[in-house]
Amino acid sequence: MDLSQLIAKMMQLYTSNRPIQELRADIGTFAATADVMPEDEWLAGFSAIDGENGGRWPQRSYACTAIDVSDGAFVVWRDDSGVPLQLAVASSCAVPGIFPPVTINGRRYMDGGIGSTTNSEIAAGYDKVLIVALTGSTRTAATAIGDAVQRRFAAEIDVVRAAGSEVEVVVPDEAFARTIGVNLMDVTLRAPAAELGLQQGATEADRVRQFWAAQ
């Protein structure tokens, strides 16, 4: 996948002083006009969600995020949003310039990670917040955009903590960062990414368990 245009636009988003919604709208224009697969073909990849429990939302609280491509507005899809789960998840995964925006109620939506790799601020106010991030580590901040992402990530954590939440963070370890880097769309790295993730998960398990158990 050619990510050069997206990376350039993301760099502008993370370093510009313009309003974040305005910058997201610029990327939305790029997403809406990009030469990508048809929307129906993209949605077909999420058909299993419709087959799982009739496409009903999970009983436990679940949310995913998306961006309106026309105005850059940030949305959080939940079970009370009146949106089919398949469409909500597909829109949340629609990386601009790589996959097509998803049409929901007459509007088109793209990946909710545009502007934040975790959107962790929506968890502010919970007693405990565990953030599992694939980026945001100083280990993956070897590039200009990586450094900008790391700063934004740290600022989001500060917001969550300032709201009174106890926060624990899991970010890529050195082995993952060295092998996988920041291009998470490189499908040739799926197998090593899974193996490294399992290894780090085993290492982090006790720390995460203690975080949830502590009063």
N, C-alpha and C positions, 0 to 999 in steps of 0.2 A: 504494500500500500504506500502511495506517495503522500506523506504527511507534511510536506514542506509548506503548502499554503496554510494548512491548519495551524502548524507550529508558529508561523509568522503572525497569524491573527491572535493566537493565544498569548504570544509574547507581548503584543500590543495591549491585550486585555489586562495582563498582569502588571504592566509597567505604566500604563497611561493614567493620567489624572482625570480623564473624562468619567462621567457617571457610569457605574457598572451596567445598569440596564441598557444604556445607550450602546455600550460596547458589545453587549450580548446581542442586541438587535442587528448590529453590523455583521456579526458572525451568523445570525439567523438568515440574513440575506444571502450570504455565501452558501449556507446549507440548503436553502430553498432553490438555488439555481445550479447547484453542483450536478455534474453528470454521474449519477450513481444508479444502482439497481432500482427497479420499480418498487413502489411502496408495497404492493401486494406480495411481491417476492420476499421482501423483508419481513412482513407480518407472518408469512408462512413458517418462518423459522421459530415462531413463538406459538405455534398451533398446539403444542403439547400443554401449554398453560390452560387453554380452553378445555382440553380433555381431562385435566386434573381437577376433580371435584366440580365438574361442570363450569370451570372458570371462576368459581367463587373466590373471594378474597380470603386470606388466612384468618382463622378465628383470633389468633394472637395479633396484636397491633403490628401492622406493616405499612410502610410508606415508601414511595419512590418519587424522585424529583424529575422535572422537565423544564424546558425553557420555551416560551412562545416565540417562534421565529420571527413573527411580524413586529413585535414591540419589545422583545427581550425580557418579558415578565417571567418571574420565577414562580413555579407552581409545585405544590406537594400533593401527589395523588394518594388518597386514602380510601378506605372502604366506603366512606360516606360521600365520595366525590362524584358518584354516579357514572364512573368510567369503567368499562370492562378491564379486568386485570391484564389481559393479553395486550391491550392497547397501552395501558399505563406503563407496563414493563418495557414494551418495545420502544415507546417514546423516550423513556429514560436511558435507553441504550443506543439511541440514534446519534452516533458521533457525526458531527457536521462534516460534509465533504467526503465521508466514507460510506455512510448509510443514509437513507432518505428520512426526512422528517415524517412523523406519524400524524395523520388527521384525526382529531378528536373534537366532536361537536362543532365541525366547520372550521376549526383552526388547526394549525400545524405546529408540532412540538419536536424539539430536539433534546439531546442529551442534557440531563440536569447538572452534569458536572462542569458545565461551561462557566467558569468563574470561581469554582471551588471543587476540589477533588473529593471532598467528603460531605459538604453541607452540614457539618457537625453542629452548627448554631441552632438548628431546629430541635436539637436534643436538650437545649438549655432549660434548666428548671427541674429535670429529673434528679433524683438523689444521687444516682451513679450513672456515669456515661462511659462506656467502653468504645473507643474509636479504633477501628482496624483500617488502616490506610495503606494503599499500594504506592503512594507517593508521599511527599511531605517530610521524608527523612533527610537529615543533613548528608547522609550517605549517598542519596540520589540527587543531591543539589550540585552536581558537577558542571552543570551548564547554566547559562544565564536564566533560562526559563525555569530550570529546576530550583535555582536559588529563590526566584520570585514566588514559586509555588510553596516553597518551605516557609517563607515569611508569611504568606497569606494563611497557611495552615496553622502556624504558631499563633497568629492573631485570633483565629477562630477558636482555638482552644482557650485562649484568655477570656473570650466572651462567655464561653460555657462555664468556666470556673467562676467568673465574676457573678454569674447568676446563681451561684451556690451549689453547683454540681461538683461531686468528686469525680475526677477524670483519670482514666488510665488509657494509655495509647500503645498500640502495637503498630510498628512501621517496619519496612523491609530491613533485614539484617545485612551485614556486610557481604555475605556470600550471595544473597539475592541481588543486591544493588550492583555488585560487580559483574554478575552473569547476565542479568536481565536489563539493567539500566532503566531509562525513562520511557522507552518506546514500548508501551504495554499492548500495542496493536500488532506486534510481530508474532504471527501465528506459528512461526517455526520454533519459537521458544516455549510453546505450551508444555511440553513434557518436562524440561528442566525446571520451569516455573512451578509446576505441580510438585515435583520432587523436593525442591528447595522449600516450598511452602509447608509441606508436611514435616520436614525436618525442623523448621523454625517453630511450627505449631507445637511439636513435642517439647521443644525447649521453653516455650512461653506458657505452657499449660498450667504449671504450678502457680506462676505469678498471676495469671488471669483468675484462676480458681480462688486464690487468696483475696483478690480484689473483691469478688462477688460475695465471699463469705464474711469479710470483715464488717463489723457493725459500726 
